Amino acid sequence: MSRFSVTYFAESPKGLQHAAQVIAGEQSTGTFVRLPQETDELRARSGARIESIEVTDRVSTPSLPSRTRGETYEQGHIRISWPLDNTGPSIPNLLTTIAGNLFELADLSALRLEDVDLPQVFAKACPGPQFGAAGTRRLVGIDGPLIGTIIKPSIGLSADGTADLVDQLAQAGIDFIKDDELQANGAYCPLRDRVAAVMPVIERHAQRNGKKVMYAFNITDELDVMLRNAEMVEKAGGTCIMVSLFSVGLTGLRALRERVALPIHGHRAGWGLYSRSPHIGISFAVWQKLWRLAGADHLHVNGLANKFTEADAVVAAAARAVQQPVCAEGGPPHLAMPVYSSGQTAWQLGPARDILGNDDFIFCAGGGIISHPDGAGGGVRALRQAAAAARDGVPVQEAAKDAPELAAALRTFAQPDIQL
């Protein structure tokens, strides 16, 4: 019988053995009392199984508020498995099982979902990314990493103002442009008007230079509205749609994947709610697997030396995870493209590539492009020069001796303290 398993970090005043039993029972056949109907046969067929317990520490105070108290609180890792027959290959029901009524259990003073291991039959039943890196490259027509940016100001520009900025960026040779997650379908810049204004600009530049800029239109909304708007983008010649993943949910994401023939750019707005505390939440290792199974082609992973709380090592692990197979035992890998963003400049591009060892990523820079002393064109050229240097194994400062735009970028932007 196929099973899936989960690794938790847990803390409990009653010990990890007790905590594991509570989780296994709560999330499968048990409840707070023994039921007459919960036979040995039923538990053997449908019950969760404790696979391993590793105690790593004991602390004197609870990490989270808890009404169950103790003299000490045992910490460590718990691995629990469930029969796949409990959920079937259903992403929402999987999430309900592994992250349902757990985080509020009184016997747990900390709980964090760290990883999920799925059988390949689960991956085979899910659509996965429709385009991924190869399909995205085919649509854009380039070999290296996609050099991209975000429309700024985040919100407030008109549709015509957005199109004017796209014109400048396309003239500069950019590969990828995305709406900010705050700009979806507001009164000042409705999506319909934005698509109507932006796509003729993109088509005009495609006729000029043979390369069609990929613009990720943010269609985040109610499901029926998203489906209509995705169809509108596709009919207008658009080549990408964007959604805020936590806002539309896994079911909304999968519905788009199965009904729309466009790459889906997945933004993880709201991510800090799940990631910031080491004592509660769901790790990116778990979320990115679920988003990929549901059909996301691009996934944000933050950027090196970013403005947020995540350390560079965490960003690196997230970027690598997106390019690893969903299931360790085989099946469709469902690979997606990591998207670096947040305060990125020519300094970070080389280390970002080194993390992956390949060019299958999107590198989004706002000020790192627009604020280049030679304008947006100089900013894009500087990033391409940095990408070429990284691919050839040449230190960026050495490459800048023969690359004036790159040299200007390194002079303009402070060298960040990247710690990997």
GIQUIFEN-V158094 format. One line per field, one symbol per residue. ss: DSSP state (H for helix, E for strand, C for the rest). phi: phi as a letter, one per 40 degrees, with the letter a starting at -180 (. if undefined). burial: + if it has 16 or more other C-alpha atoms within 10 Angstrom, else -. Layout:
ss = ???
phi = ???
burial = ???
This chain:
ss = CCEEEEEEEEEECCCHHHHHHHHHHHCCCCCCCCCCCCCHHHHHHHCCEEEEEEEEEEECCCCCCCCCCCCCEEEEEEEEEEEHHHCCCCHHHHHHHHCCCCCCCCCCCEEEEEEEECCHHHHHHCCCCCCHHHHHHHHHCCCCCEEEEECCCCCCCCHHHHHHHHHHHHHHCCCEEECCCCCCCCCCCCHHHHHHHHHHHHHHHHHHHCCCCEEEEECCCCHHHHHHHHHHHHHCCCCEEEEEHHHHHHHHHHHHHHHCCCEEEEECCCCHHHHCCCCEEECHHHHHHHHHHHCCCEEECCCCCCCCCCCHHHHHHHHHHHCCCCCCCCCCCCCCEEEECCCCCHHHHHHHHHHHCCCCEEEECCHHHHCCCCHHHHHHHHHHHHHHHHHHCCCHHHHHHHCHHHHHHHHHCCCCCCCC
phi = .cbbbbbbcbaacbgcccdccccdcdbaccacbccdcccdcccccbccbccabbcbabbcbccbdaccbacbbcbibbbbbbccccbgcbccccccccaccbcbcccbbaabccabbbcccccccbcgccbfccccdcccgbbccccbabcbddahccccccccccdcccccgccabbcccccbacccadddccccccccccccccccbgbcccbcccbdacdcccccccccccccgcbabbbcccccgcccccccdcbbcbcbcccbdgdddcbcccbahbccdcdcccccdchccbbcbgbcfccbccccccccccccdcbbdcbcchgccfcbccbcaggcbcccccdccddcgabcabbcbcccbcccdcgcccccccccccccccccgbdccccccbbcccccccccbcccccbb
burial = --+++++++++++++++-++++++++++++------------+--+++++--+-+--+---++--+--+--+++++++++++++-+--+-+--+--+++--++-+-++++++++++++++++++-++++++++--++-++---+++++++++--+-+++--++--++++++++++++++++-+++---+-+--++++++-+++-+-----+++++++++++-+--++-+++++----+++++++++++-+-++++++--+++++++++-----++---++++++++++++++++++++++++++++---+++-+++-++++++-+++----++++++++++++++++++++++--+--++++++++++++-+-+-++++++++++++++++----+--++--++++++++--+-------
